[in-house]
Amino acid sequence: MSTTIRVEIEDARGVERSLRKFKRMCENYGVVREYRKRQEYKKPSVKTKEKNEAAAKRRTKSLFKVRRGRKI
């Protein structure tokens, strides 16, 4: 998927505002996330391990929230 991000700079709005718009568009398209993902190669086994650890962390966090909400 090839997407070109283009921001027209208007004199009335200024460069700073256009730069903020550009950064926001990059964030929405996931450019920075994709760049960080491709910075280094991770073996599939490492990716799976990290994914499982993140899921376990989410489960623990949600379980803690549920327990904290109960009244004794």
PDB file with SEQRES, HELIX, SHEET and CRYST1 records, atoms N, CA, C and O in Angstrom:
SEQRES   1 A   72  MET SER THR THR ILE ARG VAL GLU ILE GLU ASP ALA ARG          
SEQRES   2 A   72  GLY VAL GLU ARG SER LEU ARG LYS PHE LYS ARG MET CYS          
SEQRES   3 A   72  GLU ASN TYR GLY VAL VAL ARG GLU TYR ARG LYS ARG GLN          
SEQRES   4 A   72  GLU TYR LYS LYS PRO SER VAL LYS THR LYS GLU LYS ASN          
SEQRES   5 A   72  GLU ALA ALA ALA LYS ARG ARG THR LYS SER LEU PHE LYS          
SEQRES   6 A   72  VAL ARG ARG GLY ARG LYS ILE                                  
HELIX    1 AA1 VAL A   15  TYR A   29  1                                  15    
HELIX    2 AA2 VAL A   31  ARG A   38  1                                   8    
HELIX    3 AA3 PRO A   44  GLY A   69  1                                  26    
CRYST1    1.000    1.000    1.000  90.00  90.00  90.00 P 1           1          
ATOM      1  N   MET A   1       0.840  -1.173   0.000  1.00  0.00           N  
ATOM      2  CA  MET A   1       0.000   0.000   0.000  1.00  0.00           C  
ATOM      3  C   MET A   1       0.884   1.234   0.000  1.00  0.00           C  
ATOM      4  O   MET A   1       1.654   1.450   0.936  1.00  0.00           O  
ATOM      5  N   SER A   2       0.781   2.016  -1.006  1.00  0.00           N  
ATOM      6  CA  SER A   2       1.576   3.231  -1.119  1.00  0.00           C  
ATOM      7  C   SER A   2       0.655   4.437  -0.978  1.00  0.00           C  
ATOM      8  O   SER A   2      -0.247   4.650  -1.789  1.00  0.00           O  
ATOM      9  N   THR A   3       0.898   5.211   0.055  1.00  0.00           N  
ATOM     10  CA  THR A   3       0.093   6.397   0.306  1.00  0.00           C  
ATOM     11  C   THR A   3       1.015   7.588   0.425  1.00  0.00           C  
ATOM     12  O   THR A   3       2.016   7.539   1.140  1.00  0.00           O  
ATOM     13  N   THR A   4       0.686   8.640  -0.264  1.00  0.00           N  
ATOM     14  CA  THR A   4       1.462   9.855  -0.192  1.00  0.00           C  
ATOM     15  C   THR A   4       0.724  10.847   0.688  1.00  0.00           C  
ATOM     16  O   THR A   4      -0.458  11.124   0.482  1.00  0.00           O  
ATOM     17  N   ILE A   5       1.431  11.372   1.664  1.00  0.00           N  
ATOM     18  CA  ILE A   5       0.850  12.375   2.547  1.00  0.00           C  
ATOM     19  C   ILE A   5       1.265  13.736   2.014  1.00  0.00           C  
ATOM     20  O   ILE A   5       2.451  14.038   1.873  1.00  0.00           O  
ATOM     21  N   ARG A   6       0.271  14.538   1.726  1.00  0.00           N  
ATOM     22  CA  ARG A   6       0.548  15.850   1.149  1.00  0.00           C  
ATOM     23  C   ARG A   6      -0.197  16.911   1.951  1.00  0.00           C  
ATOM     24  O   ARG A   6      -1.399  16.795   2.190  1.00  0.00           O  
ATOM     25  N   VAL A   7       0.531  17.948   2.364  1.00  0.00           N  
ATOM     26  CA  VAL A   7      -0.060  19.056   3.102  1.00  0.00           C  
ATOM     27  C   VAL A   7       0.311  20.339   2.386  1.00  0.00           C  
ATOM     28  O   VAL A   7       1.490  20.635   2.191  1.00  0.00           O  
ATOM     29  N   GLU A   8      -0.694  21.091   1.999  1.00  0.00           N  
ATOM     30  CA  GLU A   8      -0.459  22.382   1.360  1.00  0.00           C  
ATOM     31  C   GLU A   8      -0.211  23.430   2.440  1.00  0.00           C  
ATOM     32  O   GLU A   8      -0.963  23.522   3.411  1.00  0.00           O  
ATOM     33  N   ILE A   9       0.841  24.214   2.266  1.00  0.00           N  
ATOM     34  CA  ILE A   9       1.162  25.264   3.228  1.00  0.00           C  
ATOM     35  C   ILE A   9       0.524  26.562   2.750  1.00  0.00           C  
ATOM     36  O   ILE A   9       0.835  27.081   1.678  1.00  0.00           O  
ATOM     37  N   GLU A  10      -0.375  27.064   3.580  1.00  0.00           N  
ATOM     38  CA  GLU A  10      -1.044  28.318   3.262  1.00  0.00           C  
ATOM     39  C   GLU A  10      -0.393  29.430   4.065  1.00  0.00           C  
ATOM     40  O   GLU A  10      -0.054  29.243   5.233  1.00  0.00           O  
ATOM     41  N   ASP A  11      -0.216  30.592   3.438  1.00  0.00           N  
ATOM     42  CA  ASP A  11       0.424  31.714   4.121  1.00  0.00           C  
ATOM     43  C   ASP A  11      -0.409  32.195   5.303  1.00  0.00           C  
ATOM     44  O   ASP A  11       0.143  32.635   6.311  1.00  0.00           O  
ATOM     45  N   ALA A  12      -1.713  32.117   5.190  1.00  0.00           N  
ATOM     46  CA  ALA A  12      -2.584  32.597   6.264  1.00  0.00           C  
ATOM     47  C   ALA A  12      -2.460  31.730   7.521  1.00  0.00           C  
ATOM     48  O   ALA A  12      -2.541  32.239   8.639  1.00  0.00           O  
ATOM     49  N   ARG A  13      -2.265  30.440   7.337  1.00  0.00           N  
ATOM     50  CA  ARG A  13      -2.203  29.536   8.488  1.00  0.00           C  
ATOM     51  C   ARG A  13      -0.807  29.405   9.066  1.00  0.00           C  
ATOM     52  O   ARG A  13      -0.671  29.190  10.270  1.00  0.00           O  
ATOM     53  N   GLY A  14       0.219  29.523   8.270  1.00  0.00           N  
ATOM     54  CA  GLY A  14       1.579  29.438   8.771  1.00  0.00           C  
ATOM     55  C   GLY A  14       2.165  28.046   8.677  1.00  0.00           C  
ATOM     56  O   GLY A  14       1.454  27.054   8.520  1.00  0.00           O  
ATOM     57  N   VAL A  15       3.469  28.003   8.778  1.00  0.00           N  
ATOM     58  CA  VAL A  15       4.197  26.747   8.643  1.00  0.00           C  
ATOM     59  C   VAL A  15       3.991  25.852   9.857  1.00  0.00           C  
ATOM     60  O   VAL A  15       3.853  24.638   9.708  1.00  0.00           O  
ATOM     61  N   GLU A  16       3.968  26.432  11.061  1.00  0.00           N  
ATOM     62  CA  GLU A  16       3.836  25.629  12.276  1.00  0.00           C  
ATOM     63  C   GLU A  16       2.523  24.844  12.284  1.00  0.00           C  
ATOM     64  O   GLU A  16       2.495  23.670  12.652  1.00  0.00           O  
ATOM     65  N   ARG A  17       1.456  25.496  11.881  1.00  0.00           N  
ATOM     66  CA  ARG A  17       0.158  24.827  11.862  1.00  0.00           C  
ATOM     67  C   ARG A  17       0.139  23.716  10.814  1.00  0.00           C  
ATOM     68  O   ARG A  17      -0.433  22.651  11.047  1.00  0.00           O  
ATOM     69  N   SER A  18       0.750  23.956   9.684  1.00  0.00           N  
ATOM     70  CA  SER A  18       0.824  22.930   8.644  1.00  0.00           C  
ATOM     71  C   SER A  18       1.688  21.756   9.092  1.00  0.00           C  
ATOM     72  O   SER A  18       1.396  20.605   8.769  1.00  0.00           O  
ATOM     73  N   LEU A  19       2.761  22.054   9.841  1.00  0.00           N  
ATOM     74  CA  LEU A  19       3.626  20.992  10.354  1.00  0.00           C  
ATOM     75  C   LEU A  19       2.872  20.127  11.357  1.00  0.00           C  
ATOM     76  O   LEU A  19       3.009  18.903  11.346  1.00  0.00           O  
ATOM     77  N   ARG A  20       2.078  20.751  12.222  1.00  0.00           N  
ATOM     78  CA  ARG A  20       1.264  19.984  13.170  1.00  0.00           C  
ATOM     79  C   ARG A  20       0.269  19.095  12.431  1.00  0.00           C  
ATOM     80  O   ARG A  20       0.033  17.953  12.825  1.00  0.00           O  
ATOM     81  N   LYS A  21      -0.310  19.625  11.362  1.00  0.00           N  
ATOM     82  CA  LYS A  21      -1.254  18.851  10.562  1.00  0.00           C  
ATOM     83  C   LYS A  21      -0.556  17.652   9.927  1.00  0.00           C  
ATOM     84  O   LYS A  21      -1.104  16.551   9.898  1.00  0.00           O  
ATOM     85  N   PHE A  22       0.659  17.872   9.418  1.00  0.00           N  
ATOM     86  CA  PHE A  22       1.439  16.788   8.820  1.00  0.00           C  
ATOM     87  C   PHE A  22       1.736  15.696   9.844  1.00  0.00           C  
ATOM     88  O   PHE A  22       1.587  14.510   9.551  1.00  0.00           O  
ATOM     89  N   LYS A  23       2.153  16.093  11.038  1.00  0.00           N  
ATOM     90  CA  LYS A  23       2.456  15.115  12.086  1.00  0.00           C  
ATOM     91  C   LYS A  23       1.210  14.324  12.470  1.00  0.00           C  
ATOM     92  O   LYS A  23       1.279  13.117  12.701  1.00  0.00           O  
ATOM     93  N   ARG A  24       0.074  15.010  12.536  1.00  0.00           N  
ATOM     94  CA  ARG A  24      -1.178  14.345  12.882  1.00  0.00           C  
ATOM     95  C   ARG A  24      -1.562  13.341  11.798  1.00  0.00           C  
ATOM     96  O   ARG A  24      -2.024  12.241  12.102  1.00  0.00           O  
ATOM     97  N   MET A  25      -1.371  13.717  10.545  1.00  0.00           N  
ATOM     98  CA  MET A  25      -1.689  12.801   9.442  1.00  0.00           C  
ATOM     99  C   MET A  25      -0.773  11.583   9.463  1.00  0.00           C  
ATOM    100  O   MET A  25      -1.223  10.463   9.220  1.00  0.00           O  
ATOM    101  N   CYS A  26       0.506  11.793   9.750  1.00  0.00           N  
ATOM    102  CA  CYS A  26       1.444  10.665   9.851  1.00  0.00           C  
ATOM    103  C   CYS A  26       1.016   9.716  10.963  1.00  0.00           C  
ATOM    104  O   CYS A  26       1.091   8.497  10.811  1.00  0.00           O  
ATOM    105  N   GLU A  27       0.572  10.273  12.069  1.00  0.00           N  
ATOM    106  CA  GLU A  27       0.116   9.453  13.186  1.00  0.00           C  
ATOM    107  C   GLU A  27      -1.119   8.645  12.785  1.00  0.00           C  
ATOM    108  O   GLU A  27      -1.223   7.464  13.117  1.00  0.00           O  
ATOM    109  N   ASN A  28      -2.050   9.274  12.075  1.00  0.00           N  
ATOM    110  CA  ASN A  28      -3.273   8.587  11.665  1.00  0.00           C  
ATOM    111  C   ASN A  28      -2.996   7.471  10.660  1.00  0.00           C  
ATOM    112  O   ASN A  28      -3.640   6.423  10.707  1.00  0.00           O  
ATOM    113  N   TYR A  29      -2.058   7.685   9.766  1.00  0.00           N  
ATOM    114  CA  TYR A  29      -1.723   6.664   8.776  1.00  0.00           C  
ATOM    115  C   TYR A  29      -0.807   5.580   9.340  1.00  0.00           C  
ATOM    116  O   TYR A  29      -0.618   4.550   8.692  1.00  0.00           O  
ATOM    117  N   GLY A  30      -0.234   5.780  10.530  1.00  0.00           N  
ATOM    118  CA  GLY A  30       0.618   4.782  11.163  1.00  0.00           C  
ATOM    119  C   GLY A  30       2.031   4.754  10.617  1.00  0.00           C  
ATOM    120  O   GLY A  30       2.685   3.712  10.662  1.00  0.00           O  
ATOM    121  N   VAL A  31       2.515   5.872  10.102  1.00  0.00           N  
ATOM    122  CA  VAL A  31       3.848   5.924   9.513  1.00  0.00           C  
ATOM    123  C   VAL A  31       4.922   5.689  10.573  1.00  0.00           C  
ATOM    124  O   VAL A  31       5.853   4.914  10.356  1.00  0.00           O  
ATOM    125  N   VAL A  32       4.792   6.358  11.717  1.00  0.00           N  
ATOM    126  CA  VAL A  32       5.798   6.239  12.769  1.00  0.00           C  
ATOM    127  C   VAL A  32       5.802   4.822  13.346  1.00  0.00           C  
ATOM    128  O   VAL A  32       6.864   4.251  13.595  1.00  0.00           O  
ATOM    129  N   ARG A  33       4.619   4.264  13.556  1.00  0.00           N  
ATOM    130  CA  ARG A  33       4.511   2.906  14.098  1.00  0.00           C  
ATOM    131  C   ARG A  33       5.175   1.901  13.166  1.00  0.00           C  
ATOM    132  O   ARG A  33       5.897   1.008  13.610  1.00  0.00           O  
ATOM    133  N   GLU A  34       4.923   2.057  11.872  1.00  0.00           N  
ATOM    134  CA  GLU A  34       5.512   1.148  10.882  1.00  0.00           C  
ATOM    135  C   GLU A  34       7.028   1.309  10.831  1.00  0.00           C  
ATOM    136  O   GLU A  34       7.755   0.325  10.692  1.00  0.00           O  
ATOM    137  N   TYR A  35       7.502   2.545  10.944  1.00  0.00           N  
ATOM    138  CA  TYR A  35       8.947   2.809  10.934  1.00  0.00           C  
ATOM    139  C   TYR A  35       9.623   2.120  12.114  1.00  0.00           C  
ATOM    140  O   TYR A  35      10.655   1.468  11.953  1.00  0.00           O  
ATOM    141  N   ARG A  36       9.041   2.266  13.288  1.00  0.00           N  
ATOM    142  CA  ARG A  36       9.636   1.643  14.482  1.00  0.00           C  
ATOM    143  C   ARG A  36       9.595   0.128  14.385  1.00  0.00           C  
ATOM    144  O   ARG A  36      10.512  -0.552  14.844  1.00  0.00           O  
ATOM    145  N   LYS A  37       8.527  -0.405  13.787  1.00  0.00           N  
ATOM    146  CA  LYS A  37       8.401  -1.848  13.640  1.00  0.00           C  
ATOM    147  C   LYS A  37       9.489  -2.404  12.726  1.00  0.00           C  
ATOM    148  O   LYS A  37       9.991  -3.506  12.947  1.00  0.00           O  
ATOM    149  N   ARG A  38       9.850  -1.638  11.699  1.00  0.00           N  
ATOM    150  CA  ARG A  38      10.827  -2.111  10.714  1.00  0.00           C  
ATOM    151  C   ARG A  38      12.268  -1.771  11.066  1.00  0.00           C  
ATOM    152  O   ARG A  38      13.175  -2.120  10.311  1.00  0.00           O  
ATOM    153  N   GLN A  39      12.502  -1.110  12.172  1.00  0.00           N  
ATOM    154  CA  GLN A  39      13.871  -0.734  12.532  1.00  0.00           C  
ATOM    155  C   GLN A  39      14.754  -1.956  12.768  1.00  0.00           C  
ATOM    156  O   GLN A  39      15.929  -1.961  12.401  1.00  0.00           O  
ATOM    157  N   GLU A  40      14.189  -2.980  13.375  1.00  0.00           N  
ATOM    158  CA  GLU A  40      14.983  -4.188  13.603  1.00  0.00           C  
ATOM    159  C   GLU A  40      14.139  -5.416  13.307  1.00  0.00           C  
ATOM    160  O   GLU A  40      12.914  -5.395  13.432  1.00  0.00           O  
ATOM    161  N   TYR A  41      14.809  -6.476  12.917  1.00  0.00           N  
ATOM    162  CA  TYR A  41      14.117  -7.717  12.601  1.00  0.00           C  
ATOM    163  C   TYR A  41      13.913  -8.523  13.873  1.00  0.00           C  
ATOM    164  O   TYR A  41      14.831  -8.661  14.681  1.00  0.00           O  
ATOM    165  N   LYS A  42      12.715  -9.053  14.050  1.00  0.00           N  
ATOM    166  CA  LYS A  42      12.429  -9.943  15.171  1.00  0.00           C  
ATOM    167  C   LYS A  42      11.983 -11.282  14.613  1.00  0.00           C  
ATOM    168  O   LYS A  42      11.162 -11.354  13.698  1.00  0.00           O  
ATOM    169  N   LYS A  43      12.539 -12.333  15.179  1.00  0.00           N  
ATOM    170  CA  LYS A  43      12.150 -13.663  14.754  1.00  0.00           C  
ATOM    171  C   LYS A  43      10.688 -13.893  15.096  1.00  0.00           C  
ATOM    172  O   LYS A  43      10.179 -13.325  16.062  1.00  0.00           O  
ATOM    173  N   PRO A  44      10.011 -14.719  14.315  1.00  0.00           N  
ATOM    174  CA  PRO A  44       8.603 -15.001  14.587  1.00  0.00           C  
ATOM    175  C   PRO A  44       8.367 -15.546  15.999  1.00  0.00           C  
ATOM    176  O   PRO A  44       7.342 -15.248  16.612  1.00  0.00           O  
ATOM    177  N   SER A  45       9.305 -16.340  16.516  1.00  0.00           N  
ATOM    178  CA  SER A  45       9.137 -16.885  17.864  1.00  0.00           C  
ATOM    179  C   SER A  45       9.180 -15.770  18.912  1.00  0.00           C  
ATOM    180  O   SER A  45       8.461 -15.827  19.910  1.00  0.00           O  
ATOM    181  N   VAL A  46      10.015 -14.764  18.689  1.00  0.00           N  
ATOM    182  CA  VAL A  46      10.111 -13.642  19.622  1.00  0.00           C  
ATOM    183  C   VAL A  46       8.842 -12.800  19.553  1.00  0.00           C  
ATOM    184  O   VAL A  46       8.336 -12.346  20.579  1.00  0.00           O  
ATOM    185  N   LYS A  47       8.328 -12.593  18.340  1.00  0.00           N  
ATOM    186  CA  LYS A  47       7.080 -11.839  18.187  1.00  0.00           C  
ATOM    187  C   LYS A  47       5.936 -12.533  18.925  1.00  0.00           C  
ATOM    188  O   LYS A  47       5.150 -11.883  19.614  1.00  0.00           O  
ATOM    189  N   THR A  48       5.848 -13.855  18.779  1.00  0.00           N  
ATOM    190  CA  THR A  48       4.792 -14.619  19.436  1.00  0.00           C  
ATOM    191  C   THR A  48       4.921 -14.532  20.946  1.00  0.00           C  
ATOM    192  O   THR A  48       3.926 -14.374  21.654  1.00  0.00           O  
ATOM    193  N   LYS A  49       6.139 -14.635  21.432  1.00  0.00           N  
ATOM    194  CA  LYS A  49       6.375 -14.554  22.880  1.00  0.00           C  
ATOM    195  C   LYS A  49       5.964 -13.193  23.414  1.00  0.00           C  
ATOM    196  O   LYS A  49       5.306 -13.111  24.450  1.00  0.00           O  
ATOM    197  N   GLU A  50       6.343 -12.121  22.721  1.00  0.00           N  
ATOM    198  CA  GLU A  50       5.972 -10.772  23.153  1.00  0.00           C  
ATOM    199  C   GLU A  50       4.462 -10.576  23.116  1.00  0.00           C  
ATOM    200  O   GLU A  50       3.892  -9.938  24.002  1.00  0.00           O  
ATOM    201  N   LYS A  51       3.817 -11.123  22.092  1.00  0.00           N  
ATOM    202  CA  LYS A  51       2.366 -11.009  21.963  1.00  0.00           C  
ATOM    203  C   LYS A  51       1.671 -11.721  23.123  1.00  0.00           C  
ATOM    204  O   LYS A  51       0.713 -11.196  23.690  1.00  0.00           O  
ATOM    205  N   ASN A  52       2.156 -12.924  23.476  1.00  0.00           N  
ATOM    206  CA  ASN A  52       1.571 -13.681  24.583  1.00  0.00           C  
ATOM    207  C   ASN A  52       1.780 -12.971  25.915  1.00  0.00           C  
ATOM    208  O   ASN A  52       0.886 -12.964  26.761  1.00  0.00           O  
ATOM    209  N   GLU A  53       2.953 -12.375  26.108  1.00  0.00           N  
ATOM    210  CA  GLU A  53       3.232 -11.647  27.344  1.00  0.00           C  
ATOM    211  C   GLU A  53       2.340 -10.419  27.469  1.00  0.00           C  
ATOM    212  O   GLU A  53       1.861 -10.106  28.559  1.00  0.00           O  
ATOM    213  N   ALA A  54       2.116  -9.725  26.362  1.00  0.00           N  
ATOM    214  CA  ALA A  54       1.244  -8.553  26.383  1.00  0.00           C  
ATOM    215  C   ALA A  54      -0.196  -8.956  26.714  1.00  0.00           C  
ATOM    216  O   ALA A  54      -0.885  -8.260  27.460  1.00  0.00           O  
ATOM    217  N   ALA A  55      -0.644 -10.081  26.155  1.00  0.00           N  
ATOM    218  CA  ALA A  55      -1.993 -10.562  26.431  1.00  0.00           C  
ATOM    219  C   ALA A  55      -2.137 -10.941  27.906  1.00  0.00           C  
ATOM    220  O   ALA A  55      -3.157 -10.641  28.527  1.00  0.00           O  
ATOM    221  N   ALA A  56      -1.118 -11.601  28.469  1.00  0.00           N  
ATOM    222  CA  ALA A  56      -1.155 -11.976  29.878  1.00  0.00           C  
ATOM    223  C   ALA A  56      -1.197 -10.726  30.763  1.00  0.00           C  
ATOM    224  O   ALA A  56      -1.892 -10.695  31.778  1.00  0.00           O  
ATOM    225  N   LYS A  57      -0.460  -9.720  30.370  1.00  0.00           N  
ATOM    226  CA  LYS A  57      -0.444  -8.467  31.142  1.00  0.00           C  
ATOM    227  C   LYS A  57      -1.819  -7.796  31.102  1.00  0.00           C  
ATOM    228  O   LYS A  57      -2.293  -7.285  32.117  1.00  0.00           O  
ATOM    229  N   ARG A  58      -2.457  -7.799  29.927  1.00  0.00           N  
ATOM    230  CA  ARG A  58      -3.797  -7.218  29.811  1.00  0.00           C  
ATOM    231  C   ARG A  58      -4.803  -7.993  30.669  1.00  0.00           C  
ATOM    232  O   ARG A  58      -5.647  -7.401  31.341  1.00  0.00           O  
ATOM    233  N   ARG A  59      -4.697  -9.332  30.636  1.00  0.00           N  
ATOM    234  CA  ARG A  59      -5.610 -10.159  31.444  1.00  0.00           C  
ATOM    235  C   ARG A  59      -5.433  -9.866  32.928  1.00  0.00           C  
ATOM    236  O   ARG A  59      -6.418  -9.716  33.651  1.00  0.00           O  
ATOM    237  N   THR A  60      -4.199  -9.783  33.383  1.00  0.00           N  
ATOM    238  CA  THR A  60      -3.915  -9.507  34.789  1.00  0.00           C  
ATOM    239  C   THR A  60      -4.460  -8.145  35.192  1.00  0.00           C  
ATOM    240  O   THR A  60      -5.033  -7.987  36.270  1.00  0.00           O  
ATOM    241  N   LYS A  61      -4.279  -7.182  34.332  1.00  0.00           N  
ATOM    242  CA  LYS A  61      -4.748  -5.826  34.622  1.00  0.00           C  
ATOM    243  C   LYS A  61      -6.271  -5.779  34.712  1.00  0.00           C  
ATOM    244  O   LYS A  61      -6.816  -5.160  35.626  1.00  0.00           O  
ATOM    245  N   SER A  62      -6.959  -6.425  33.777  1.00  0.00           N  
ATOM    246  CA  SER A  62      -8.424  -6.415  33.805  1.00  0.00           C  
ATOM    247  C   SER A  62      -8.950  -7.202  35.003  1.00  0.00           C  
ATOM    248  O   SER A  62      -9.958  -6.818  35.595  1.00  0.00           O  
ATOM    249  N   LEU A  63      -8.282  -8.296  35.369  1.00  0.00           N  
ATOM    250  CA  LEU A  63      -8.683  -9.084  36.528  1.00  0.00           C  
ATOM    251  C   LEU A  63      -8.531  -8.260  37.800  1.00  0.00           C  
ATOM    252  O   LEU A  63      -9.379  -8.321  38.690  1.00  0.00           O  
ATOM    253  N   PHE A  64      -7.457  -7.494  37.885  1.00  0.00           N  
ATOM    254  CA  PHE A  64      -7.219  -6.635  39.038  1.00  0.00           C  
ATOM    255  C   PHE A  64      -8.318  -5.577  39.154  1.00  0.00           C  
ATOM    256  O   PHE A  64      -8.793  -5.285  40.252  1.00  0.00           O  
ATOM    257  N   LYS A  65      -8.718  -5.009  38.016  1.00  0.00           N  
ATOM    258  CA  LYS A  65      -9.775  -3.993  38.032  1.00  0.00           C  
ATOM    259  C   LYS A  65     -11.096  -4.587  38.497  1.00  0.00           C  
ATOM    260  O   LYS A  65     -11.839  -3.942  39.237  1.00  0.00           O  
ATOM    261  N   VAL A  66     -11.399  -5.823  38.067  1.00  0.00           N  
ATOM    262  CA  VAL A  66     -12.641  -6.480  38.456  1.00  0.00           C  
ATOM    263  C   VAL A  66     -12.635  -6.762  39.959  1.00  0.00           C  
ATOM    264  O   VAL A  66     -13.626  -6.518  40.646  1.00  0.00           O  
ATOM    265  N   ARG A  67     -11.528  -7.271  40.455  1.00  0.00           N  
ATOM    266  CA  ARG A  67     -11.426  -7.583  41.894  1.00  0.00           C  
ATOM    267  C   ARG A  67     -11.493  -6.329  42.745  1.00  0.00           C  
ATOM    268  O   ARG A  67     -12.071  -6.345  43.832  1.00  0.00           O  
ATOM    269  N   ARG A  68     -10.911  -5.251  42.264  1.00  0.00           N  
ATOM    270  CA  ARG A  68     -10.896  -4.005  43.019  1.00  0.00           C  
ATOM    271  C   ARG A  68     -12.300  -3.418  43.136  1.00  0.00           C  
ATOM    272  O   ARG A  68     -12.605  -2.729  44.109  1.00  0.00           O  
ATOM    273  N   GLY A  69     -13.147  -3.685  42.162  1.00  0.00           N  
ATOM    274  CA  GLY A  69     -14.501  -3.163  42.141  1.00  0.00           C  
ATOM    275  C   GLY A  69     -15.459  -3.884  43.068  1.00  0.00           C  
ATOM    276  O   GLY A  69     -16.518  -3.352  43.401  1.00  0.00           O  
ATOM    277  N   ARG A  70     -15.101  -5.097  43.493  1.00  0.00           N  
ATOM    278  CA  ARG A  70     -15.993  -5.871  44.367  1.00  0.00           C  
ATOM    279  C   ARG A  70     -15.998  -5.314  45.776  1.00  0.00           C  
ATOM    280  O   ARG A  70     -14.992  -4.798  46.263  1.00  0.00           O  
ATOM    281  N   LYS A  71     -17.139  -5.426  46.416  1.00  0.00           N  
ATOM    282  CA  LYS A  71     -17.243  -5.038  47.822  1.00  0.00           C  
ATOM    283  C   LYS A  71     -17.275  -6.297  48.664  1.00  0.00           C  
ATOM    284  O   LYS A  71     -17.906  -7.289  48.299  1.00  0.00           O  
ATOM    285  N   ILE A  72     -16.599  -6.248  49.775  1.00  0.00           N  
ATOM    286  CA  ILE A  72     -16.504  -7.434  50.643  1.00  0.00           C  
ATOM    287  C   ILE A  72     -17.542  -7.389  51.717  1.00  0.00           C  
ATOM    288  O   ILE A  72     -17.616  -8.300  52.542  1.00  0.00           O  
TER     289      ILE A  72                                                      
END                                                                             
